[in-house]
Amino acid sequence: MVPKITGKGRIEYILRKGARRRAEHFAVRIMPNRTDHLRFCVVASKKVSTLAVQRNRARRRMYEAIRLTLPKLPQIGYDVCILVHRNILDAPFERVQAELITTLHG
């Protein structure tokens, strides 16, 4: 199970103040938290697709990539907010997963 960030206010704060990193299929905002583990949220706006089914699919793909790469990531206290891009729906899953690893390590 992926530890999730809860609360709209916290997510908005991370999106506004967090350090920015970019990948081909998503953008990341990252910020320290007061816990000893990583927490995640995935945002798929209507720019990704006007269809909720496709936005949910993009979110599920990203959460699955996070779940599979979580053991490989250092367990330090950060909140990570991932903003998926439109092209994630057509991307090979292995590529998205590799991008996630390189983005969070770098």
ABEGO torsion letter per residue (X at the ends): XBBBBBEAAAAAAAAAABBBBBBAABBBBBBBBABABBBBBBBBBAAABABAAAAAAAAAAAAAAAAAAAAABBBBBBBBBBBBBAAAAABBAAAAAAAAAAAAAX
